[in-house]
Amino acid sequence: MDKPLAIKLQPTSLNDVIGQRHLIGEDKVLTNLVKNKHIFSFILYGPPGIGKTSIAMGIINDLDEHYRILNATINNKKDIEVVIEEGKMYDGIILVMDEIHRLNKDKQDILLPQIESGNIILIGLTTENPYHSINPAIRSRCQIFELKPLEHDDIITGIKKACKSKYLDGIKIDKDGIEAIATLSGNDLRSAYNLLEVVYYTYPNKKITKDMVKNISNKPVFFSDKNGDGHYDVMSGLQKSIRGSDVDASLHYLARLLVEGDLETIGRRLSVIAYEDIGLANPSIGVHLDAAINAAIRVGLPEAVIPFGEIVVEMALSPKSCTTYDAINEAIHDIESGDVGKLPDHIKTNSTDYKYPFDYPGNYVIQQYLPDKIKNKKYYHPSSFGYEKNIKEIYDKIEKIKNNS
């Protein structure tokens, strides 16, 4: 059986990769690594069909190194152990790990020392954000490169290149036909190749028009409009619209995402918004959102639009607060940026000097909890919006007691 066109057209060199001009080209990081014949472990992430595998294979071919390709979902520990032994034989090997976000702990435990020693150079591929989906132990040993959604012109370039290849001998396709394929495939070059191949083998005379393309497919497989708005841009638009309390814009961008049909991704993004942008101004939104996500996934499309539509309206019109988001990020920044000091002795395990708040009137007693170096640090600054104004009253009361002590 013949291989798909997308496989046949896979670049054999980094120079043949379409798009990703922030990483590939003169004085760009990946091009320079190949030029200098030096490679290290890294992770490529971004939406499907934008060149993750192509970049990995282009680098491997340009460097002419020994390599193996595994999938974190399909391949088991024994497969990884075989690669490890090959690495020892060849004094190092490149392992391309597809769907690396699916790598379980057992497989990670095998890989980590091999990456540390340099026996394996890992190239991880994922559609998920590695900062959220990949174990920190793996992530800390890899450079992370985000791939950008391909632009409409990139897809056009890919289609034209495919039409000139030996694999589509005799094809004749007009400008409108190319435009139709590019639009229907969104920013997914693999999808564009697949649709082009189906059209090519559907019509014996090989003369392709816009109408022929639309007879086969008339719905975008990955939403993108004529302005080339990508998947991640649409998610950003959804979050910024909810944050800005624009209910109509929020519903618009939700609708774009619902057309794609990825309910789990919508649920994840809405969960981020609920805690980052609404927070303590309306803490019940998290419970409402969980119920909406469960209902949407349970009923599936098309009915899933109902619970998601309802919760997005509630989120857009909810009072907003990012105080806890700012507070925890500032606390993390302090920890990562230097020595913050040791815990006070009286709150360490089994200390006899600790004052138990419930032994005091009002269940509160003044004592120092932060380390000496940052004992007066204030991370949380409550707002007066929504439910958080109640929390602010308690916060202000405690601060007043501290200041008067």
DRENVOVO-407676 format. One record per residue: residue in three letters; x, y, z of N, C-alpha, C, O in turn. Coordinates in steps of 0.05 Angstrom, whole numbers, plus 5000, padded with zeros to 4 digits. Layout:
REM residues N
alaXYZXYZXYZXYZ...
END
This chain:
REM residues 405
met501749765000500050005000501850255000503850265014asp501050454984502550694981502450865006500350875020lys504651005012504651185035503151435030502951525007pro502051565051500551815047502452035036504852025040leu501252215021502752435009504352595030506652675025ala503152635054504452795075507052655083508952795090ile507152395083509652245090511652275067514052325072lys510752245043512552275020513852545018516152565010leu512352755026513353025024514853125049515653355050gln515152945068516453025093519353125086520852995072pro520053365096522653485090524953295098524853165118thr527053295081529453135087531653315099533753215106ser531153565100533053755111531553985125529254045119leu532854105145531654325160530954555140529054705145asn532554585119532054795100529454765085528454955073asp528354515084525954465069523354505086521154495075val523754565112521454595129519954855123521255065119ile517354845121515655075115514855215141513955085160gly515255475142514455635166516555625188518855545183gln515755695212517455705236519955875232522155795240arg519556105221521756275214523056405239525256515237his521756375262523056475287525156275297526756345315leu525156025286527055825295528855735272531055635277ile527955765247529455655224530055885205528356045198gly532555895196533456095177536156215186537256125206glu537056405172539656525178539756635206538156795214asp541756545221542256625249540056555268539756675290lys538356365261536256265278537256025294539055885284val536155975317537355785336537655505325539755385327leu535555385313535755105304537555085280539054895277thr537555285262539355275239542255295248543955155237asn542755465268545455495278546455235292548855175290leu544655105306545454855319546354645299548354515302val544854625277545554435256548254525243549954365238lys548454785238550854895225553354835242555454775232asn553054855269555254805287555554515295557354445311lys553854345283554054055288553753985318555253815328his552054125332551654075360548654075367547154255359ile547853865380544953835387544753765416546453625427phe542553855429542053785456539153715459537553745440ser538353615482535553535486533653775485534253975498phe531453745471529553965470526753855464526353625456ile524754025469521953955465520754155445521054395449leu519354045425517854215406514854195413513853965414tyr513554415417510654395422509054595405510054815399gly506654515398504954685382502654515371502654275374pro500754645357498454495346499354295325501554305315pro497454105317498153905297498654025270497654235263gly500353875255500753945227502354195221502054305199ile504054275239505554525234508554475233510154665230gly509454225234512254165228513954055250516454055248lys512753955272514453845294516153605285518553605289thr514853415272516253175263518153255240520353145239ser517353435223519053515200521553645210523753595200ile521353815231523753945242525653735254528053745250ala524453555270526153345282527553175261529953125264met526153095240527452925220529453095203531452985194gly528753345198530653515184533253545198535453535186ile533153585225535653615241537253345240539653355237ile535853125244537152865244538552815217540852725217asn537152865196538352815169540653005164542752915153asp540453255172542653445167545053365184547353405175leu544653265208546953185225547952905219550152825226asp546252745205546952465198547652305223549752165224glu545952325243546352185268544551935270542451915257his545351745287543651515293541251605309541451785326tyr538851495303536451585316534451365317534551165302arg532451395335530151225336527751395342527951605355ile525351315332522851455337521051285354520451055346leu520151385376518251235393515751415399515951655396asn513651295407511251435415510651365445510551135452ala510451575461510151525490507651365497507551235518thr505651375480503151225485503450935477502450765491ile504750885455504850615444507150445454506850215461asn509550565454511950415460512250375491511550545506asn513450145498513750075526516650115536518350205522lys517050035561519650065573521849905558524049995556lys521049665549523049505534524049645509526349635502asp522249785495522949935471525050155478526950195463ile524650285501526450495509529150375517531250485511glu529050145530531550005538533249925514535649925514val531849845492533249775467534750025456537050005447val533350255457534650505448537050575465539050665455ile536850525491539050585509541450415502543750525501glu541050165496543249985488544450075462546850065458glu542750155443543850255417545550505422547550545409gly544650685440546150925446548950855456550850985449lys549150645472551750555482553550455460555950485460met552250315441553750215418554850435400557050415390tyr553250645396553950855377555051105390555451305378asp555651085416556651305431554751545431555451775427gly552151475435550051675436548051635413548751555391ile545551705419543451665399541251885403540751955426ile540051965382537752155384535151995386534651825369leu533652055406531051925409528852135405528552335420val527252105384524952275379522552145393521751925386met521452285413519252175429516652325423516352555432asp514952205407512452335400510452315424510652125439glu508652505426506752525448508152495475507252345493ile510252645478511952615503510352685528511152595550his508252835526506552895549505252645561504252655583arg505152435545504052175555506051995569505351775577leu508452085571510551925583510051875613509952065628asn509651625620509051575649511651565666513851585655lys511251535692513551565710515651345706517951395708asp514751095701516650875697518550935673520950895675lys517351035652518951095628520751335633523051345624gln519751525648521451765655523851675671526051775667asp523351505691525551415708527751275693530051295700ile527051135671529051005654530651215638533051195635leu529151415628530351605609532151815623534151885612leu531351905647532652125660535652095662537152275654pro536751875673539651855675541051835648543351915645gln539551735628540751715601541051985588542952035573ile539052155593539252435583541452585598542952735586glu541652535624543652665641546452595631548252765629ser546852335624549552245616550252315587552552305579gly548152395571548652455543548452215525548852235501asn547851975537547451735520545051775501545151665479ile543051915511540751975494540352275492540252415512ile540052365468539152645462536252625456535452495437leu534552745473531652725470530552955454531053185460ile528952885434527353085420524453015425523352825413gly523153165442520353105449518453265432518953505425leu516253135424514253265407511553255421510753045431thr510153475423507553485437505853705427506853925419thr503253665427501253875422500554015447499154225446glu501353915470500654025496502754225506505154195499asn501954415521503854605533505654455553504554365573pro508254435548509954275565510154385594510754235612tyr509654645597509854765624507554665641507654685666his505454555629503154455644503054145643501954025662ser504054025622503453745617505853555619505453315620ile508253655621510653485622511953505649512253725660asn512753275660513953265686516353455687518053455669pro516553605709518753795712521553675710523453805701ala521853425718524453285717525353265688527753305682ile523553195670524153175641524553465630526453515616arg522653635637522653905626525254055633526254215616ser526254025657528554175665531054095650533054235650arg531053855638533353755623533153815593534853735578cys531153965586530654015557530254315552529054455568gln531254415530530454675521527754655508527154455495ile526054855511523354835501522955045479523555285482phe522054955456521455125433518555115426517454895420glu517255345425514455345417514255395387515455585377leu512755225373512355255345509755425341507755385354lys509955605322507655785317505855665296506755525278pro503255715299501355625278502255725250503055955248leu502055555230502855645203500955855193498555865200glu501956035177500356245165499056145140499855935129his496956285131495456195107497356175083497155985068asp499256365081501156355058502956115060503856015039asp503556025084505255785087503855545076505055375062ile501255525081499755295071499655305040499855095027ile499255545029499255575000501855484988501955344968thr504055565001506755484992507055184992508155074973gly506155055013506254765015504654624994505654424982ile502254724988500554604967501954624940501954434924lys502954864934504254904908506754724905507254624884lys508154694927510554524926509754234921511054094906ala507554144934506553874930505653824901506153614890cys504454024889503454004862505653974842505253874820lys508054074849510354054831511953794835513853734821ser511153644855512653404862511953174842509953184828lys513552964843513152734825510752564834509852394820tyr509752624858507652454869504852534859503052374862leu504652764848502052854837502352914807501753134797asp503352724793504052754765501552824748499452694750gly501753044733499553124715497453294728495453354714ile497753364753495653514766495453794755497553924749lys493053894752492654174744490554284764488254194765ile491354494778489654614798489854914796492055024796asp487555044795487555334792487955474819487955344840lys488155734819488655894843486455854863486955834887asp483955854854481655824872481655544885480855524908gly482455344870482555074881484655054904484154934924ile486955184899489055184920488055334945488455254967glu486755564940485655724962483655574978483555585003ala481955424964479855264978481155054996480255015019ile483154914986484554715003485854835027485654735049ala487155065022488555205044486555295066487055265090thr484255395057482255495076481055265092480655285116leu480355055078479054825091480854675110479954545129ser483454685105485354545122486354715145487854625162gly485354965146486255145167489255185167490355225145asn490455175190493355205191494854935194497054925204asp493554725184494654455187495654365159494054295142leu498354365155499454295129498954005123498553935100arg499153835143498553545139495753505128495353345109ser493853645139491053635130490853725101489353615085ala492353935095492254045067493353835048492153795026tyr495453705055496553495037494553265034494153155012asn493253185056491352965055489053035037488152865021leu487953275040485653355023486453374994484953284977leu488853484989489853504961490053224949489353184926glu491053034964491452764954488752624948488452494928val486752674966484052554961482852674936481752524920val483052934932481953064908483352954883482152904863tyr486052924885487652834862486752554852486452514828tyr486252374871485452104863482452074859481551864850thr480852284865478052264861477252324833475352214822tyr478652514820477952604793480052514773482352604774pro479352334755481252204737482752394718485052344711asn481452624711482852804692484852984706486353124692lys485052964732487053104748486853414746488653554754lys484653514736484253804734482353884757480053824757ile483554014777482254064802481154354804482654544798thr478754384812477554654816476554684844476454494860lys475754924851474654984877472254814884471954714906asp470454784864467954634869468554344874467154214891met470554234861471253954865472253914894471653714907val473854104903474954094931472654104950472553944969lys470754284946468554314965466554084964465054044983asn466453944941464853704940465753484959464253314968ile468353484964469553284982469553375011468953225029ser470053635015470153735043469354025042470354185027asn467354095059466454375060466554495088465354705093lys467954355106468054455134471054455142472354255139pro472054675153474854675162475354465183473754425202val477554315180478254115200479554235224479654115246phe480654475221481954615243481454905238482655025220phe479855025254478655285247480855495242482755525258ser480455635220482155865214480656035194479755925173asp480456295199479056455179480956585160483356525161lys479956755142481656865121483957035132485857085117asn483757125157485857285168487957105181489957215192gly487556845180489556665191489656645221491756585232asp487456695234487456675264487856385272486256215264gly489956325287490556055295489055975321487856135334his489255715327487955595349488655735376486855805392tyr491255785380492155895405491356195407490856295429asp491256325384490356605384487356625392486556805406val485756425382482956425388482556375418480856505431met484056195430483956145459484656395474483456465495ser486756535464487556785477485256995475484757145494gly483957005452481757185449479457125468478157305479leu478956865473476856785492477556885520475856995533gln480056835528480756915555480757215559479757315579lys481757355540481857655542479057765541478457975554ser477157645526474457745525472957695551471457865561ile473357455563472157405589473257585610471857695627arg475957615610477257795629476158085626475858225646gly475658165601474658435596471658465599470558675593ser470258245608467358255613465758315588463558425589asp466858235564465358275539463958005532465157825521val461457985539460057725537459657645508459857405502asp459257835490458857765462461357665449461357465434ala463657795454466157705443466957435455467957265442ser466357395481466857135494465356915480466556695475leu462856955474461256755460462256705432462156475422his463156915419464256895392466656705391466756525375tyr468556755409471056585409470456305419471756115411leu468556285438467756015446466655865422467255625418ala465055995406463855865382465955775363465755555351arg468055935359470255845342471555585352472055405337leu471955575378473155335390471355095388472154875384leu468755145392466754925390466654815362466154575359val467054975342467154875314469354675311469154485296glu471654725325473854535324473054265338474054055330gly471354285358470354045371472153935394471553715403asp474154075402475953975423474954065450475754275461leu473053915462471753995487473754005511473554175528glu475553815511477453805534479254055534479854155556thr480154145511481854385510480254625519481354795534ile477754645511476054865520475754865551476055065564gly475254625562474954595591477454675606477354815626arg479854605595482354675608482754975608483555095629arg482255105585482655395584480755545602481455735616leu478255455603476255585620477055555650476455725666ser478255325657479155275684481255475692481355585714val483155525673485255725678483956005683484656145701ile482056075666480756335667479356365694479456575707ala477956155703476356165727478156245751477256395769tyr480556125752482256175776484256405772485156525791glu484956465747486756685742485356955741486357155753asp483056975728481857225723479357295740478657525744ile478057085751475657125767476357095797475757255813gly477656865802478856825829476856865852474656765851leu477757005872476157035897473957235894472357275913ala473857375871471557555867468957395864466757485870asn469257145855466956955853467956675855468056525835pro468756585880469956315883468156085875469155865870ser465556135874463755915867463855855837462755655828ile465256025822465355975793466755715786466055585766gly468655635803470055385798468155145800468354955783val466355145819464454925822462554925798461954715787his461555155791459755175768461155085742459854945726leu463655165739465155085715465554785714465254665692asp466354655736466654365736464154225728464154035713ala461854325737459254205730458754235700457854045687ala459454465689459054515660460854345643460054235623ile463454315652465354145637464353855637464353725616asn463553755660462653475662460153435645459953225631ala458353625645455853605629456553605599455453455583ala458353795591459153815563460453555552459753465530ile462253445567463653205559461752965560461852785543arg459852965579457952745581456052735557455552525546val455052965549453052965527454352985500453252895480gly456853095499458253115474456953325456454853445462leu458153355432457053545413454753415398454853165394pro452753565389452653855389451553975416451854215420glu450353805434449153915458451054045477450254205494ala453653975474455654085493455854395491456754525509val454854505469454954795467453154935488453655165495ile451154785498449254915517450654965544450655195553pro451754765557453054825583455455005580455955175597phe457054975558459355155555458455435549459655625560gly456355475533455355735528454355875553454856105558glu452955725570451955835595454155915614454056135626ile456155745617458255815637459956045627460956205643val460356065601461956285590460456555594461756755600val457856555591456356805597456656875627457157105633glu456456675645456756735673459556835680459857015696met461556715667464356795672464857075662466257235675ala463857135638464257405627463057625644464157835647leu460657565656459257765671459857755701458757905717ser461657575709462457545737464357775745465857865728pro464357855770466458045779469157905777469357665778lys471258065772473857955767475958035788475758255800ser477857855793480057915811482357735804482057495800cys484757845801487157685796489057705820491457645817thr488057775844489857815867491257565875493657575881thr489857335875491257085884493156995863495256875870tyr492557035838494456965816497057125819499257015817asp496757385824499157555827500657475852503057475853ala499157415874500457355899502157105898504457105907ile501056885887502556635886504956655867507056535872asn504656805845506856835827509157005839511456945835glu508457205855510457355869511957185890514357215893ala510357015903511656835923513556645910515756595919ile512756525887514456345872516956485862519156375863his516556735853518856895843520956935866523356905861asp520056985890521857015913523356765918525856765923ile522056535917523356275922525456225901527656125908glu524756275876526656215854528956405851531056335839ser528656645862530656855857532756875879534657025876gly532456725901534556735921533856625948531756495951asp535656675967535356575994533256736009533556976013val531056606017528956756032529056706062527456806077gly530956546070531356496099529956246109528256126095lys530656156133529555916144526955966159526356196167leu525355756163522855776178523455866206525555786218pro521756026218522056086247521955826263520455646257asp523555806284523755566300521055486312520455246315his519455686319516955616334514755496316512755396327ile515155486290513155356273514255096261512954976244lys516655016269517754766260516454536274515054566294thr516754296263515554056274516254016304518554036312asn514153966320514453896348515554126365516654076387ser515354376356516354596372514454636396512054626394thr515754696419514154746443513455036446511955116464asp514455206428514055496430511755586412511055826411tyr510655396396508455476378505955546393505155406412lys504655756385502155846397499855736380499555806357tyr498155566392495855446378493555646377492355706398pro492855756353490855966352488155906365486856086376phe487355646366484755576377484755586408482655556420asp487155636419487255666448486855956456486956026480tyr486456136437486256426442483556536434482256416416pro482756756446480156876439479956946409481957046397gly477756886397477356946368478956756350479056806326asn480156546362481756356346484056486331484656416309tyr485256696344487456836331489456926352488657026373val491956896345494056996362496357096344496956986324ile497557326353499757436337502257276341503157246364gln503457186320506157066320507257076292505757106272gln509957056290511257076264511156806249511956606261tyr510356806224510256566208512356566186513556366179leu512856806174514756826152517656816163518156886186pro519556736147522456746155523257036161522057226151asp525357066178526257336186526857516162526257756163lys528057396141528957566119526657696104526957906092ile524257576106521957696091519557716110517257696101lys520057766135517857746155515657956151513457926160asn516358176137514358386132513258386103511958566095lys513858166089513058146061509958126058508757976074lys508858266039505958246033505558156005506158295986tyr504557906002504057795975501157855966500657925943tyr499357825985496457845978495458125983495658226005his494258235963493058505965490158485956489658505932pro488258435974485558385966484158615952484758845957ser482358545934480858745920478158785934477558645954ser476558965925473859015937471658925918469459035919phe472258735900470358655880468958395888470258205897gly466358385884464858135889465258025917465358175936tyr465457755918465757625944468257705958468457695983glu470357785944472957845956472758075975474558105993lys470758255972470558475991470058366020470858496039asn468758136022468358016048471057916060471557946084ile472657796042475357706051477057946059478557936078lys476758166044478358406050477758516077479458616091glu475258496085474458596112475858436134476858556153ile476058176130477458006149480458066149481758096170tyr481558096124484358156121485058416135487058436149asp483458626130484058886142483858876172485359016186lys481958716183481658696212484158566224485058656245ile485158356211487558226222489958406220491558426239glu490258556198492458746195492358966216494459056226lys489959046223489659256243490559156271491859306286ile489958906277490758786302493858766303495058826323lys495058686281497958666279499258936283501158966299asn498159136270499359406271499159536299500759706306asn497059456314496559566340497959416363497859496386ser499259196355500459026376503059136386504359026403
END
